[in-house]
Amino acid sequence: MLLRINAEGDTYSFRFSENGKAWTLLKDKVDARFLSTQTAGGFIGCLFGMYGTSAGQPTTNAASFKWLKYEGNDPVYKK
């Protein structure tokens, strides 16, 4: 299973794929302004990472991540 997060300005879009070719939209144009320094008051930036949880419940499940690919296309860094 693959997860794609597109951060475009103050919105995020989330998609998943089982084969890396056909992508299914989970949620489009999610408002991410609450992650900004202006709104959150002192927050210094967004960090993407992989995380697994059982939400505090006992479990024998495991999460395994084979790779993470990041493509930084933020216009702030294209000066």
Stockholm file with secondary structure:
# STOCKHOLM 1.0

chainA/1-79         MLLRINAEGDTYSFRFSENGKAWTLLKDKVDARFLSTQTAGGFIGCLFGMYGTSAGQPTTNAASFKWLKYEGNDPVYKK
#=GR chainA/1-79 SS CEEEEEEETTEEEEEEESSSSSCEEEEEEEECGGGSHHHHTSCCCCCCCCCCCCTTSCCCCCCCCCCCCCCCCCGGGCC
#=GC SS_cons        CEEEEEEETTEEEEEEESSSSSCEEEEEEEECGGGSHHHHTSCCCCCCCCCCCCTTSCCCCCCCCCCCCCCCCCGGGCC
//
